[in-house]
């Protein structure tokens, strides 16, 4: 079955970025000149997804507005360059793709957010993308995963090697050996202490799920952080379904963390054609 539906859970409070996120969704924070959620959407579009499902909250209207046709291009004194830019911004979502917005009444965890999409997911497999995880990769990580998704009875989860001391921030997996960047997941634990981490591979915010994950989410009780954890549903699903880990190619920036967000801005700015060279010169002078 062709993958066409992708879920973006964007209802969180973004408390780690307060006060910046008091009135602005964290997914709308820009890396150079583009908000995090646009990077995530562009990655999904590149991978061939055409039904974009946003799980939003009451403070997230800016996300809806961003992907709408809202910029006025009929102003008489507007330059051709600016008209072109406005036209591009009004067509972030290409013809043939659509956006669906579902409000999560209360942010009760990633698992709960994904479950809100059940009415529009039907019985199809689907992807999940977390905009906090900005990954610089060509092709994008979701495209890499789609290219390896050849079994509709197997779910696929992106992972990367991390410092075990950081395990308290990740879902950590136990696996057999990797073969061409893929490995079977034997067990998964949500944010364990380093001593309890089953490996040094942590889950990153890219998933392709069989539809059965929704049944497991519906039966999952509140777990770590008093939230319905996606990790707990995956753990239950391992008893009856295959779940594979994919070690992606690319550089990930944890933009849910202030330092990770700053690093992403620096690295993406250094690659900017307009001012990257000047910025590099500035940084070299600043650090000498």
N, C-alpha and C positions, 0 to 999 in steps of 0.2 A: 504494500500500500504506500503510495507516494506521500511523503511528509509535506504538509502544507500549513499546519497550525503551530504557532509558537506563543508561549505565554511569557509575559513580562510582569513579574510581581513588583509593583512600584508603590505599595501602600504604606511602607514603613515610615516612621517619624524622622529618621535621619538625625537622631539625638546626638550622635558623636560630632556633628558639624554645627550644632547650635552655637551662636545665634544665627548663622548664615541660613539655616534651614527652617527658621521660625515661620517664614511666609513663602519660602521658595523650596520646592521639592529637591531633595538631594540629587535626584536623577537629572535635574536641570542645571546642576553646577557644571560650568564649562571647563573642558580641557582645551586650552587655547581659545578657540572660537566656536566650539561645538559642544552641546550638552551631552552628558554621559549617555542618556537614553537614545540619542540619535546614533551614536557609535554602535550601540546594541542593535538598534533597528536595522541599520545598514548592514551589519554582519548577518542578520537573519535574511534580509532580502538577497544578499549575495549567495546565500545557501539555497535559495529557491523557495523560501516560505512566502505565502501570499495572504494568510489570515493571521493578523497580528492582534493578540488578545492582551489587553492591559488590565491588570488588577489594581485598581486605584483606590485612593482614599479621599476624604472630604477636602483635604488641602492640596490636591494634586491637579487642579484644573489647568494649570500651566502646561502640563504634559499634553492634555487634549488640545489645547490651543496651539501648541507648537507644531503638531502634525496636521492642523487644519489649514485651509487657504485663508490667511488672515492679513497678508501684507498688501497694502494698496499700491498698485503699480500705475495708476492713471494720473498721477500728479504731473502737471504740465511742465514743471521745471526740473524733473528728475533726469539725471544723466543716463545714457544708454548702459553704462557699466552697472549703475545701481539698479536699473530696471532688470537687467539680466540676473543680478544677484537676488532680487526680490522674487523673480519668476522661479529661480531654482529653489528658493526657500518655500515657495508655495507648492512645490512638487516633490517634496521629500519622499512622500509615499507615491510610487509610480502607478500608472494605470494597470489594473489587474490585481492590485493588492488592496486590502481593506483593513480598517482598524475597528476593533470592538472594545468598548470600555465597560468594565464591570466593577462596581464599587464594593470593596470589602468593608463592611460596617465597622469592624474593629480589627486592628492588626494582631492576630493571634498566632503568628508564626508563618514561616514559608510554606509549610504543608497545608495550613488552612487557606492561605492565599491561592495556592494552585487548585485546591478543591473548589473554589468559587467559579472556576472556568468549566466545571463539569457540564453544565447545560449546553455549552457551545462546542465542546470537544467531541460529543457523541461517543462512538466506539473506536475512534481513530487514534493511532500513536501521535505523539506531539513532542515538541521541544520546550525547554524552559531556559531562559537567559536572564541572568542577574546582571544588571547594568553596573553595579558596583565593581565587578571584575572587568576591567578594561584590558583587553589582550591585543597587543600589537602583533599581528600575524598575517601572512599572505600565503595561501588563502586564509580567510578567517577560520577560527576554531570550529564554528558551527558547520561550515562547509567541509572542513576536514572530517568531522564526525558523520555528516550525511554521506560522504563518499565511502565511509566504512560501515554504514548501517545496511546490512544485507540480510537480517533475520528479524522479522516482525515480532518474534517471541522473545527477543532479547532487548533489554534496556542498555543504554550506553551513557557513561558518566565521565566527564573530563576530570583529570587529576594531574597534580604536579608534585614533585619532590619538594618537601619543605623541611625547615629545621624542626626537630622533634619538640624543642622547647616552645614552638608556636602551636602545638597540637590543640591547645585549649581554645583556639579560634576556628577550628576546622572539623568537618566530618572526616574521620581517619579510617582508612580501609586496610583490610587484610586481603592479600591477593596471592595467586600462584604466580609463576614467572611470566614476564612480558614476552610476547611474540609479535614482532612488527607493531610495537607500541600498544598492543591490546593484551589485557589480562583478565581472567575471571575473578570477580570479587567474591571472597569467601565470607567476609564479615565487614561490618561498618559500625563505627561508634561515633556519637556526637560529642565533640569537644572534650576528649579525655585528657586527664593529666598525662604529661609526657611519659611517665613510667608505665602507663596503661595503653599507650598508643601501639597498635598492632604492626605498624610499619612507619616509614617516613613519607608516605604519600597521602596528601590531603585532597579533598574534593574541591573543585573550582566551579564557578557558576555557569556551567553549560551541561545540559542534560538532554537526552532523547529517551522518552519513556514509552513503553507499551501502555495501552489504556488501562491495564489491570492496576496500575499504581493508584488510580482513583479509588478503587475498592479498598485498598489497604489504607489510604489516607482517611477514608470515612470511618475506619475502625481504630484509628490511632488515637491514643489518649494523650493528654497534655504531658509534655516531658520537660527537658531542660529549658530553663528560663520561663516556665509556665506557658509554653507555646506548643502548638502541634508541629512537631519536627518532621520535616521531609526525611531526614536520616532514619528515624524510627520506622517509617513506612517502608523504606528501602530494605531495612534490616529484616522486617517481616516478610517482604516479598522474596527474599533470597531463598526461602524454604521451598518455593514452588516455581520460581522464574529465574532465568539466567540474567545476570547483570554484569556487564563488562566495564572495565576501567580503560580509558584512553589517555595516554600520555601525549598531550598535544605539543605541536611545534609553535613557539611564539613566546613573547615576553609579557607576563601578566603584571598589572599594577592594581593593587588593592585600593580602589578609590573610595571605599567605605572608611578608610583610615586616613587621617590628615597627612601624614608623611607620604603615604602611597600616592595620594592625590597630588601633592606637590611634585613628587618624582615624575608622575605622568605628565604634568604640565611642562616640566623642564624638558623631558625627552621628546615630547611631541613638538614643542616649540623649537628645539634644536633642528628638527627636520623640516621646519617651515621654509618654503622657498623665498618668502619675502624678507624674513628677518633672522633666520636661523644662524647664518654666518655672523651677523652682528651680535647676536645673543651669545654665541660661543666666545667671541672676542671679549665681550663684557665679563662673562663668567671667569675667563682665564685671568683677566686683569684684576677682578674682584678677589680672586683666591691667591694671588701672588703677594 
